[in-house]
Amino acid sequence: MWLRKLGPGLVTGASDDDPSGIATYSQAGAQFGYGLLWTQLFSLPLMAAIQEISARIGRVTGRGIAGNIRKTYSKWILYPIVLLVVVANTINLGADIGAVGDAVHLLVGGPALVYAALFALLSLGMECFLCYRNYAGYLKWLTIVLFAYVAAVFFAHVSWRAAVHATLVPHLSFSRDYLATFIAVLGTTISPYLFFWQASMETEDIRISPKDEPLKKELRQGKPGKVRGSLNRIRWDTYVGMTFANLVSYCIILTAAATLYAHGIRDVQSSQEAAKALEPIAGKGAFILFALGIIGTGLLAVPVLAGSAAYAVGEALQWPTGLDRKPLDAKGFYGVVAVATVIGLAINFGRWIDPIKALFWSAVINGVVAVPVMVIVMRMVGRRDVMGEFSRVSKILRAVGWLATAVMAAAAIGLFATWKQ
């Protein structure tokens, strides 16, 4: 029964550990050892709160984040935010598609670019032509691949006393490299595309179920029990998903710290480079698990990145949106999915952007756009004209949501401060 309640929150959390995220977490462990393990414990409640609020907005109103911004705010606020989300997602897509191609090359040899192209086409075809119920189930069960990173820990010689101490007692440094890595980890963990995706998945579930309505409507129809059940399900789904995501990222940092850092390898530029570096240190098993994890997380994250961009554009322009619709019934929506995926693939073929620079610019744009999106999300959840009776959010949830917003604002300022140095 509890497993059946997992869905949008679990998939959203798991997609956060995409190949780009794996590269960031591996670099954090390789560069600073156990020193940044505390960030995963610190970021968990912040990440969970903003995701729960995003999911509530989608379930209560029956519209995604972009749809609610369009209805409530000026188009001069809406369009720049959507544009930045699409640009960041497309660059991230390119990095993830390339990482999967390289990971397959590491495992079996052969041309990495051909593998990247086949992977992009497979992902696009499944997103466009699979029945939504089947596709949602596929994404849900695909999260199992992330246990590869939990298993990889057991191939490393972890100093558990040092790891526990570093987790519970933050080690702070104001060096440029430490701040830049800390900001990158935070920006990778709390990203705008996750807000848009989870809210839109809640609206998608309403649309495909004849028995479900937006919670505002169900409350007016006198169904308080069903409303409470939906909110409890969102909370359970979100907190399990975000805890799972942070456990996996914690294990990636831990593995890199116990292997790469311990053997003097301080610079890891990509997820596949981390996998390759693990083989002579932790053995073939750790290498294979790491590489397979990159492929699995790519299958999970690429459709989420392309889909969240399509939901943002479709809702902003009032197009028919939804993975439950057939491609000919939502041409614009699926057109955005296809264009974002193809451009992401083309980045790898054309080498228009260096892969490392692609990750950097994606982090910069995500860091910039996350703050205004979070401010708007926090304001919308408290507005009666948006949320109706559901605008009375618990004080704890509201406080943690605003704290997350403040932390991301400080991180964005720190990002530019370290960038200019």
C-alpha positions in Angstrom: 0.0 0.0 0.0 2.8 2.4 0.9 4.8 1.6 -2.2 1.8 2.3 -4.4 1.7 5.8 -2.9 5.1 6.6 -4.3 5.1 8.3 -7.7 5.9 11.9 -8.7 8.0 12.6 -5.6 10.1 9.4 -5.9 10.7 10.0 -9.6 11.5 13.7 -9.1 14.0 12.9 -6.3 15.7 10.2 -8.3 16.0 12.3 -11.4 18.0 14.8 -9.3 20.9 12.4 -9.2 21.4 12.7 -13.0 24.9 12.2 -14.6 25.6 15.9 -14.2 24.8 15.6 -10.5 26.9 12.5 -10.2 29.9 14.5 -11.6 29.3 17.3 -9.1 29.0 15.0 -6.1 32.1 13.0 -7.3 34.1 16.2 -7.6 33.0 17.2 -4.1 34.2 13.9 -2.6 37.4 13.9 -4.7 38.4 17.4 -3.8 37.4 17.7 -0.2 37.1 14.1 1.1 34.4 13.7 3.7 34.3 17.5 4.2 31.0 18.1 2.3 29.0 15.1 3.5 27.1 17.4 5.9 25.6 19.3 2.9 23.3 16.3 2.2 21.9 16.3 5.7 21.6 20.1 5.7 19.8 20.3 2.3 17.3 17.4 2.8 14.6 19.4 4.7 15.1 22.4 2.5 14.7 20.3 -0.7 11.7 18.3 0.7 9.8 21.4 1.8 10.0 23.2 -1.5 9.1 20.1 -3.4 6.1 19.4 -1.2 4.9 22.9 -1.7 5.3 22.6 -5.5 3.4 19.3 -5.4 0.6 20.9 -3.3 0.3 23.7 -5.8 -0.2 21.3 -8.7 -2.6 19.0 -6.8 -4.7 21.8 -5.3 -5.1 23.9 -8.4 -4.9 21.4 -11.2 -2.2 23.5 -12.9 1.5 23.4 -12.9 3.9 26.0 -11.7 4.1 27.9 -15.1 0.3 27.7 -15.4 -0.2 29.3 -12.0 2.4 32.0 -12.7 0.6 32.8 -16.0 -2.7 33.2 -14.2 -1.4 35.2 -11.2 1.6 37.3 -12.4 2.7 39.4 -15.4 3.9 37.8 -18.6 7.1 39.8 -18.0 7.8 37.6 -15.0 6.6 34.4 -16.6 8.4 34.4 -20.0 12.0 35.1 -18.7 11.6 32.4 -16.1 10.4 29.9 -18.6 13.1 30.8 -21.0 15.8 30.4 -18.4 14.4 27.0 -17.4 14.3 25.8 -21.0 17.9 27.0 -21.6 19.3 25.4 -18.4 17.4 22.1 -19.1 18.6 21.9 -22.7 22.3 22.4 -21.7 21.8 19.9 -18.9 20.3 17.5 -21.4 23.3 17.8 -23.6 25.7 17.0 -20.7 23.6 14.0 -19.6 23.2 12.5 -23.1 26.9 12.8 -23.6 27.6 11.2 -20.2 25.5 8.2 -21.1 27.2 7.7 -24.4 30.6 7.9 -22.7 29.5 5.4 -20.0 28.4 2.8 -22.5 31.8 3.3 -24.3 33.6 2.7 -21.0 31.7 -0.6 -20.5 31.7 -2.1 -24.0 33.9 0.1 -26.2 32.8 1.5 -29.5 31.7 5.0 -30.7 30.4 7.1 -27.7 28.6 9.6 -30.0 26.6 6.8 -31.7 25.6 5.5 -28.3 24.6 9.0 -27.3 22.4 9.4 -30.4 20.7 6.0 -29.9 20.1 6.8 -26.3 18.5 10.2 -27.2 16.3 8.6 -29.8 15.2 5.8 -27.4 14.4 8.3 -24.7 12.5 10.6 -27.1 10.5 7.6 -28.5 9.5 6.3 -25.1 8.4 9.8 -23.9 6.3 10.4 -27.1 4.8 7.1 -27.8 4.4 5.1 -24.5 1.1 5.1 -22.7 1.5 7.5 -19.7 0.5 4.9 -17.1 3.2 2.5 -18.5 5.7 5.3 -18.8 5.2 6.6 -15.3 5.6 3.0 -13.9 8.8 2.6 -15.9 10.2 5.8 -14.4 9.2 4.7 -10.9 10.8 1.3 -11.2 13.9 2.7 -12.9 14.8 4.5 -9.6 16.1 1.1 -8.4 19.2 1.7 -10.5 20.3 4.3 -8.0 21.0 1.6 -5.5 24.1 1.0 -7.6 25.7 3.9 -5.8 24.7 2.6 -2.4 26.3 -0.7 -3.3 29.4 1.0 -4.6 30.1 2.2 -1.0 30.9 -1.4 0.0 33.7 -1.6 -2.5 35.4 1.4 -0.8 37.4 1.4 2.4 35.3 4.0 4.3 36.6 5.5 7.6 33.1 5.5 9.2 34.2 7.4 12.3 35.5 10.3 10.1 32.4 10.1 7.8 29.9 10.2 10.7 31.8 13.1 12.3 31.9 15.0 8.9 28.2 14.4 8.4 27.1 15.7 11.8 29.7 18.5 12.4 29.9 20.8 9.3 33.4 21.7 8.2 33.3 25.2 6.8 36.0 26.9 4.7 35.8 30.3 2.9 38.3 29.4 0.2 37.2 30.0 -3.3 37.2 26.4 -4.3 35.3 25.2 -1.3 32.6 27.9 -1.7 32.3 27.1 -5.4 31.9 23.4 -4.8 29.4 23.9 -2.0 27.3 26.2 -4.2 27.5 23.6 -7.0 26.3 20.8 -4.7 23.4 23.0 -3.4 22.5 24.1 -6.9 22.5 20.5 -8.2 20.3 19.3 -5.3 17.7 22.1 -5.5 16.9 22.8 -9.2 14.0 24.6 -10.8 13.2 21.8 -13.2 12.3 19.6 -10.2 9.6 22.1 -9.0 8.0 22.2 -12.5 8.1 18.5 -13.0 6.6 17.4 -9.7 3.8 19.9 -9.9 3.0 19.0 -13.5 3.0 15.2 -12.6 0.4 15.9 -9.9 -1.8 17.6 -12.6 -1.1 14.7 -14.9 -2.4 12.2 -12.4 -5.6 14.2 -11.9 -6.2 14.4 -15.7 -5.8 10.6 -16.3 -8.0 9.6 -13.4 -11.8 10.0 -13.8 -12.3 9.9 -10.1 -9.9 12.7 -9.2 -10.3 16.5 -9.3 -8.1 19.4 -8.1 -8.3 19.4 -4.3 -10.0 22.8 -4.3 -12.9 21.3 -6.2 -12.9 18.1 -4.1 -13.1 20.1 -0.9 -16.1 22.1 -2.3 -17.7 18.7 -3.2 -17.6 17.7 0.5 -14.7 15.1 0.3 -12.5 16.1 3.3 -11.3 12.5 3.8 -10.1 12.2 0.2 -8.4 15.6 0.4 -6.5 14.6 3.6 -5.5 11.3 1.9 -4.1 13.2 -1.1 -2.1 15.6 1.1 -0.8 12.7 3.2 0.2 10.8 0.0 2.0 13.9 -1.3 3.9 14.3 1.9 4.9 10.6 2.1 5.9 10.5 -1.6 7.9 13.7 -1.5 9.8 12.9 1.7 10.6 9.4 0.6 11.7 10.6 -2.8 13.9 13.4 -1.5 15.4 11.2 1.3 16.3 8.6 -1.3 17.8 11.2 -3.6 20.0 12.6 -0.8 21.0 9.1 0.4 22.3 8.4 -3.1 24.2 11.7 -3.5 25.6 11.1 0.0 26.9 7.7 -1.1 28.5 9.2 -4.2 30.4 11.8 -2.2 31.3 9.1 0.3 32.6 6.7 -2.3 34.7 9.4 -4.0 36.1 10.5 -0.7 37.1 7.0 0.4 38.7 6.2 -2.9 39.7 9.1 -5.1 40.5 11.6 -2.4 42.3 9.0 -0.3 44.5 8.2 -3.3 45.4 11.7 -4.2 43.0 12.2 -7.1 41.6 15.7 -6.6 40.1 16.6 -10.0 37.1 14.8 -11.5 35.6 16.5 -14.5 32.7 14.2 -15.3 30.7 11.3 -14.0 32.4 8.8 -16.5 35.8 10.1 -15.4 34.9 9.3 -11.8 33.8 5.8 -12.8 37.0 5.2 -14.7 39.2 6.5 -11.8 37.4 4.0 -9.4 38.5 0.9 -11.3 42.2 0.7 -10.3 41.4 1.8 -6.7 38.1 0.1 -5.7 38.1 -2.7 -8.3 36.1 -3.7 -11.3 32.8 -4.1 -9.3 32.7 -0.4 -8.3 33.6 0.7 -11.8 30.8 -1.3 -13.3 28.2 -0.2 -10.7 29.2 3.4 -11.2 29.0 3.2 -15.0 25.7 1.3 -15.0 24.3 3.9 -12.6 25.2 6.7 -15.1 23.3 4.9 -17.8 20.3 4.3 -15.6 20.1 7.8 -14.2 20.4 9.2 -17.7 17.3 7.1 -18.7 15.5 8.6 -15.8 16.7 12.2 -15.9 16.7 13.0 -19.6 12.9 12.6 -20.0 12.3 14.6 -16.8 14.5 17.5 -18.1 12.8 17.5 -21.5 9.4 17.0 -20.0 9.7 19.8 -17.4 10.8 22.2 -20.2 7.8 21.2 -22.3 5.4 21.6 -19.4 6.8 25.1 -18.6 6.5 26.3 -22.2 3.1 24.6 -22.8 1.5 26.0 -19.7 2.9 29.5 -20.3 1.5 29.6 -23.9 -1.7 27.7 -22.9 -1.0 24.8 -25.2 -2.5 21.3 -24.6 0.1 19.6 -22.4 0.5 16.2 -21.0 2.3 12.9 -21.5 -1.1 11.2 -21.4 -2.0 13.0 -24.7 -1.1 11.6 -28.1 1.6 13.5 -30.0 -0.9 14.8 -32.6 -3.2 16.2 -29.9 -0.3 18.1 -28.2 2.0 19.1 -31.1 3.6 22.0 -29.3 4.2 20.1 -26.1 5.9 17.2 -27.8 7.7 19.6 -30.2 9.4 21.2 -27.2 10.4 17.7 -25.9 11.8 16.8 -29.3 13.6 20.1 -30.0 15.2 20.1 -26.5 16.4 16.5 -26.8 17.8 17.1 -30.4 19.6 20.3 -29.4 21.0 18.5 -26.3 22.3 15.7 -28.6 23.6 18.2 -31.2 25.7 19.9 -28.4 27.7 16.7 -28.2 28.2 16.3 -32.0 29.0 19.9 -32.7 31.0 20.4 -29.5 29.5 23.9 -29.5 30.0 24.0 -25.7 32.7 22.2 -23.8 31.1 19.6 -21.6 32.6 21.1 -18.4 31.5 24.6 -19.4 28.0 23.2 -20.1 27.8 21.9 -16.6 29.0 25.2 -15.2 26.6 27.3 -17.3 23.7 25.0 -16.4 24.6 25.5 -12.7 24.8 29.3 -13.1 21.4 29.5 -14.9 19.8 27.1 -12.4 21.2 29.1 -9.5 19.9 32.3 -11.0 16.4 31.1 -11.9 15.8 29.0 -8.7 15.6 32.1 -6.5 12.8 34.0 -8.2 10.9 30.7 -8.9 11.1 29.8 -5.2 10.0 33.3 -4.1 7.0 33.0 -6.4 6.2 29.5 -5.3 6.3 30.5 -1.7 4.1 33.5 -2.3 1.6 31.5 -4.4 1.1 28.8 -1.8 0.0 31.4 0.7 -2.4 33.2 -1.7 -6.1 32.5 -1.2 -6.9 33.5 -4.8 -4.5 30.7 -5.9 -4.9 28.0 -3.2 -8.3 28.8 -1.7 -8.7 27.1 1.7 -5.3 25.4 1.2 -3.5 28.7 1.6 -3.2 28.0 5.3 0.1 26.0 5.2 1.6 24.8 8.4 4.1 27.3 10.0 6.9 24.8 10.0 6.5 24.0 6.2 6.3 27.7 5.4 9.3 28.5 7.5 11.5 25.8 6.0 10.3 26.8 2.5 11.4 30.4 3.1 14.7 29.2 4.7 15.4 27.2 1.5 14.7 30.3 -0.6 17.1 32.4 1.5 19.8 29.7 1.4 19.5 29.5 -2.4 19.6 33.3 -2.7 22.8 33.4 -0.6 24.2 30.6 -2.8 23.4 32.5 -6.0 25.2 35.6 -4.6 28.1 33.4 -3.6 28.2 31.9 -7.0 28.8 35.3 -8.7 31.2 36.3 -5.9 33.4 33.2 -6.5 33.0 33.4 -10.3 34.5 37.0 -10.4 37.5 36.1 -8.2 
